[in-house]
Amino acid sequence: MSSMDNIPYRQWRQHIDRLTPANHRIGDDFMLVERGGDLTLSAEPMRVDVTSVILLDEGRSRLRIDMTEYVAVAPAMIVIAADSVYQAIEVSDDMRVRAAVMSKSFVERLFGGYESPNLGALVKANPVVELGTQVAVVRTYFGLLADVVSAPHRPFKLESARHLMMSMLYGYLHGRSAISLSVESRGERMYARFCDLLRLHCHHSREVSFYAAQLGITPKYLSMIVKAESGLTAGECIDDWVITECKALLSSSSLSVGVIASRMNFPSQSVFGKYFKRVTGLSPKEYRESLRASLP
């Protein structure tokens, strides 16, 4: 496996812009990128503000989207939605991808129209899917999108790209439901609820007792469930979520360390720094500087 280049979001959009000629884009709303393994976002957690639909043509990738880990093996489709926290853990040396990168305004029209009221929920519930025989159809759609984007004088380019993308995503999600049909155990359901609570509250609460109270169970019982489902203690799981969010803020924004400490509800920048270093081995400043030092 090759290590991923660290490209925090502040530099990532410019990096993709440099890779994308004029005939592969429609203004700032839609870009098509075809690359090998160097189409990398970050080996560290980052929060993205564009949506990427990625066709993994060759190779494999292990990645995290909003704290859930996935392994994608070609041919596969990966959708990284805007405002997700994304981390590429590793990619194979032979990885090759094609990606459609879409602005928030483009995606709002894509998912918000009367034709697609449930499309956004379906995509969110299925961010990584192996395509199998469907890959030929998806490759055809990418070819059609390339024709639309590169045409010099075609009117309604954005609308054409939007409808092609909508049709491709419906095909990619064919037969899937936002609701799992599998029968979950009580422990699995409780752990899923715990993760939902972490997604909502990790910015301001780091106490096991808070999450146990929200679930109506004791801290000891919560710890037992989390250990059984994840292999981590409840406290370690909370730390993982909090640190991932802190790393995303450090890598994806220009907020000062003090402002990040406040946003994550630490009583002071000093307390935040000690917490961050205890878990990661680096101070927040050292972590941010290590990312900057690795930029091309």
C-alpha positions as CSV (number, residue, x, y, z in Angstrom):
1,M,0.0,0.0,0.0
2,S,1.2,3.5,-0.7
3,S,0.7,6.3,1.8
4,M,-1.7,9.1,0.9
5,D,-0.5,12.6,0.3
6,N,-1.7,15.0,3.0
7,I,-3.7,17.7,1.2
8,P,-5.9,19.6,3.7
9,Y,-9.1,21.0,2.2
10,R,-7.7,24.6,2.1
11,Q,-5.2,23.5,-0.5
12,W,-7.2,20.5,-1.9
13,R,-9.6,22.5,-4.1
14,Q,-6.7,24.4,-5.7
15,H,-4.9,21.1,-6.1
16,I,-7.8,19.6,-8.0
17,D,-8.2,22.8,-10.0
18,R,-4.6,22.4,-11.2
19,L,-5.3,18.9,-12.3
20,T,-8.5,19.8,-14.2
21,P,-8.3,21.5,-17.6
22,A,-11.1,23.8,-18.8
23,N,-12.7,21.1,-21.0
24,H,-13.2,18.9,-17.9
25,R,-15.3,21.4,-15.9
26,I,-18.4,23.5,-16.0
27,G,-17.4,26.6,-14.1
28,D,-16.9,26.0,-10.4
29,D,-19.9,23.7,-10.1
30,F,-18.9,20.5,-11.8
31,M,-15.5,18.9,-12.5
32,L,-14.4,15.6,-13.9
33,V,-11.1,14.2,-12.8
34,E,-9.3,11.0,-14.0
35,R,-6.2,10.1,-12.1
36,G,-4.2,7.3,-10.6
37,G,-3.5,6.9,-7.0
38,D,-2.4,10.6,-6.7
39,L,-6.1,11.7,-6.6
40,T,-5.9,11.8,-2.8
41,L,-7.7,14.1,-0.4
42,S,-5.9,13.4,2.9
43,A,-4.4,10.7,5.0
44,E,-5.7,12.6,8.0
45,P,-9.3,13.4,8.8
46,M,-10.7,16.4,6.9
47,R,-14.1,17.9,6.4
48,V,-14.9,18.5,2.7
49,D,-17.4,21.0,1.3
50,V,-17.8,19.5,-2.1
51,T,-19.4,16.2,-3.0
52,S,-17.3,13.6,-4.9
53,V,-18.7,10.6,-6.8
54,I,-15.8,8.4,-7.4
55,L,-15.6,5.4,-9.7
56,L,-12.9,3.1,-8.5
57,D,-11.8,1.5,-11.8
58,E,-8.7,-0.4,-10.5
59,G,-7.2,-1.3,-7.1
60,R,-8.6,-1.0,-3.6
61,S,-8.9,1.6,-0.9
62,R,-9.5,1.6,2.9
63,L,-11.3,4.7,4.0
64,R,-13.4,6.3,6.7
65,I,-16.5,8.4,6.1
66,D,-18.0,10.0,9.2
67,M,-16.2,7.5,11.4
68,T,-17.4,4.4,9.6
69,E,-14.6,2.4,8.0
70,Y,-15.1,0.9,4.5
71,V,-13.0,-1.2,2.2
72,A,-13.7,-0.6,-1.5
73,V,-12.5,-3.1,-4.1
74,A,-12.7,-2.2,-7.8
75,P,-15.0,-1.9,-9.5
76,A,-16.8,0.2,-6.9
77,M,-18.5,3.5,-6.4
78,I,-17.7,5.8,-3.5
79,V,-19.7,8.9,-2.7
80,I,-18.2,11.4,-0.3
81,A,-20.9,14.0,0.6
82,A,-20.2,17.6,1.4
83,D,-19.7,18.2,5.1
84,S,-18.6,14.6,5.7
85,V,-15.4,14.0,7.7
86,Y,-13.3,11.9,5.3
87,Q,-10.1,10.0,5.8
88,A,-8.2,7.8,3.3
89,I,-6.4,5.2,5.4
90,E,-4.6,3.4,2.6
91,V,-4.8,2.8,-1.1
92,S,-3.2,0.2,-3.4
93,D,-0.4,1.2,-5.7
94,D,-2.5,0.3,-8.8
95,M,-5.5,2.4,-7.8
96,R,-7.1,4.3,-10.6
97,V,-10.2,6.4,-10.3
98,R,-12.6,8.7,-12.1
99,A,-14.3,11.3,-10.1
100,A,-17.1,13.8,-10.5
101,V,-16.6,16.7,-8.1
102,M,-19.7,18.8,-7.5
103,S,-20.3,22.1,-5.7
104,K,-22.9,22.4,-2.9
105,S,-25.2,24.4,-5.1
106,F,-25.1,21.7,-7.8
107,V,-25.8,19.0,-5.3
108,E,-28.7,21.0,-3.8
109,R,-30.4,21.0,-7.2
110,L,-29.5,17.3,-7.7
111,F,-31.0,16.0,-4.4
112,G,-33.6,18.7,-3.8
113,G,-35.7,18.5,-6.9
114,Y,-39.1,17.0,-7.1
115,E,-37.7,14.2,-9.2
116,S,-35.3,13.0,-6.5
117,P,-36.8,13.5,-3.0
118,N,-35.2,10.3,-1.6
119,L,-31.9,10.2,-3.6
120,G,-29.9,12.1,-1.0
121,A,-30.9,9.7,1.8
122,L,-30.1,6.6,-0.4
123,V,-26.7,8.0,-1.2
124,K,-25.9,8.7,2.4
125,A,-27.0,5.2,3.5
126,N,-24.8,3.6,0.8
127,P,-21.6,5.6,0.4
128,V,-19.5,2.6,-0.8
129,V,-20.9,-0.1,-3.1
130,E,-19.1,-2.7,-5.2
131,L,-20.5,-2.5,-8.7
132,G,-19.9,-5.9,-10.3
133,T,-21.6,-6.1,-13.7
134,Q,-23.1,-2.6,-13.2
135,V,-19.7,-1.1,-13.8
136,A,-20.1,-1.0,-17.6
137,V,-23.2,1.1,-17.2
138,V,-21.5,3.5,-14.8
139,R,-18.5,3.8,-17.1
140,T,-20.9,4.7,-19.9
141,Y,-22.4,7.5,-17.8
142,F,-19.0,8.9,-17.0
143,G,-18.3,8.9,-20.8
144,L,-21.6,10.8,-21.4
145,L,-20.7,13.3,-18.7
146,A,-17.3,13.8,-20.3
147,D,-19.0,14.5,-23.6
148,V,-21.3,17.1,-22.0
149,V,-18.5,18.8,-20.1
150,S,-16.1,19.0,-23.0
151,A,-18.6,20.2,-25.7
152,P,-17.6,23.8,-26.5
153,H,-21.0,25.4,-27.2
154,R,-23.7,23.0,-25.8
155,P,-26.4,24.9,-24.0
156,F,-27.8,23.8,-20.6
157,K,-24.6,22.0,-19.7
158,L,-25.2,22.0,-16.0
159,E,-28.8,20.7,-16.4
160,S,-27.6,18.0,-18.7
161,A,-24.9,17.0,-16.2
162,R,-27.3,17.1,-13.3
163,H,-29.8,14.7,-15.0
164,L,-27.1,12.3,-16.1
165,M,-25.7,12.2,-12.6
166,M,-29.2,11.7,-11.1
167,S,-29.8,8.8,-13.5
168,M,-26.4,7.2,-12.8
169,L,-26.9,7.4,-9.0
170,Y,-30.3,5.8,-9.2
171,G,-28.8,3.0,-11.2
172,Y,-25.9,2.7,-8.7
173,L,-28.5,2.4,-5.9
174,H,-30.9,0.1,-7.7
175,G,-32.3,-2.5,-5.3
176,R,-30.9,-0.8,-2.2
177,S,-32.8,0.8,0.6
178,A,-31.9,3.4,3.2
179,I,-33.3,1.0,5.8
180,S,-31.4,-2.2,6.4
181,L,-33.4,-5.3,6.2
182,S,-31.1,-7.3,8.5
183,V,-32.2,-8.1,12.0
184,E,-30.0,-6.3,14.5
185,S,-29.4,-7.4,18.0
186,R,-30.2,-5.0,20.9
187,G,-26.5,-4.4,21.4
188,E,-26.1,-3.4,17.7
189,R,-29.0,-1.1,17.9
190,M,-27.8,0.5,21.1
191,Y,-24.3,1.0,19.7
192,A,-25.7,2.5,16.5
193,R,-27.7,5.0,18.7
194,F,-24.5,5.7,20.7
195,C,-22.7,6.6,17.4
196,D,-25.6,8.8,16.3
197,L,-25.4,10.6,19.6
198,L,-21.6,11.0,19.2
199,R,-22.2,12.6,15.8
200,L,-24.5,15.1,17.4
201,H,-22.8,15.8,20.7
202,C,-19.1,15.1,20.4
203,H,-18.5,18.8,20.0
204,H,-19.6,19.5,23.6
205,S,-19.6,16.4,25.7
206,R,-16.9,13.9,26.4
207,E,-18.4,12.1,29.4
208,V,-19.5,8.5,29.2
209,S,-22.2,9.3,31.8
210,F,-23.8,11.9,29.4
211,Y,-24.3,9.4,26.6
212,A,-25.5,6.7,29.0
213,A,-28.1,9.0,30.3
214,Q,-29.2,9.9,26.8
215,L,-29.7,6.2,26.1
216,G,-31.4,5.5,29.5
217,I,-28.8,3.0,30.6
218,T,-25.9,2.9,33.1
219,P,-22.4,3.9,32.1
220,K,-21.2,0.4,33.0
221,Y,-23.8,-1.2,30.6
222,L,-22.9,1.3,27.9
223,S,-19.2,0.5,28.2
224,M,-20.0,-3.2,28.0
225,I,-22.0,-2.7,24.8
226,V,-19.4,-0.5,23.1
227,K,-16.6,-2.9,24.0
228,A,-18.5,-5.9,22.5
229,E,-19.4,-4.0,19.3
230,S,-16.2,-2.0,18.7
231,G,-13.4,-3.5,20.8
232,L,-13.0,-0.1,22.4
233,T,-14.1,1.2,25.8
234,A,-16.8,3.8,25.7
235,G,-14.2,6.4,26.7
236,E,-11.8,5.4,23.9
237,C,-14.7,5.6,21.4
238,I,-15.6,9.1,22.6
239,D,-11.9,10.1,22.3
240,D,-11.8,8.7,18.8
241,W,-14.7,10.8,17.7
242,V,-13.6,14.0,19.5
243,I,-10.0,13.8,18.2
244,T,-11.2,13.0,14.6
245,E,-13.4,16.1,14.7
246,C,-10.5,18.2,16.1
247,K,-8.1,16.9,13.4
248,A,-10.7,17.8,10.7
249,L,-11.0,21.3,12.1
250,L,-7.2,21.7,12.2
251,S,-6.6,20.3,8.7
252,S,-9.7,21.7,6.9
253,S,-10.0,25.3,8.3
254,S,-7.9,28.3,9.2
255,L,-9.5,28.5,12.7
256,S,-7.0,29.3,15.4
257,V,-6.3,26.6,18.0
258,G,-8.0,28.8,20.6
259,V,-11.2,29.0,18.5
260,I,-11.2,25.3,17.9
261,A,-10.8,24.6,21.7
262,S,-13.8,26.8,22.3
263,R,-15.9,25.2,19.5
264,M,-15.1,21.8,21.0
265,N,-16.2,23.0,24.4
266,F,-12.8,22.8,26.2
267,P,-12.5,25.1,29.2
268,S,-9.3,26.6,27.8
269,Q,-6.8,26.3,25.0
270,S,-4.3,24.8,27.5
271,V,-6.7,22.0,28.5
272,F,-7.5,21.3,24.8
273,G,-3.7,21.1,24.0
274,K,-3.1,18.6,26.8
275,Y,-6.1,16.4,25.8
276,F,-5.0,16.4,22.1
277,K,-1.4,15.6,23.0
278,R,-2.4,12.8,25.4
279,V,-4.3,11.1,22.6
280,T,-2.2,11.8,19.6
281,G,1.3,12.5,20.9
282,L,1.4,15.9,19.3
283,S,0.2,19.3,20.3
284,P,-2.5,20.9,18.0
285,K,0.1,23.3,16.7
286,E,2.5,20.5,16.0
287,Y,-0.2,18.5,14.2
288,R,-1.2,21.4,12.0
289,E,2.5,22.2,11.2
290,S,3.1,18.5,10.3
291,L,0.3,18.8,7.7
292,R,1.6,22.0,6.2
293,A,5.2,20.5,6.0
294,S,3.9,17.7,3.9
295,L,2.1,19.8,1.3
296,P,3.5,19.7,-2.3
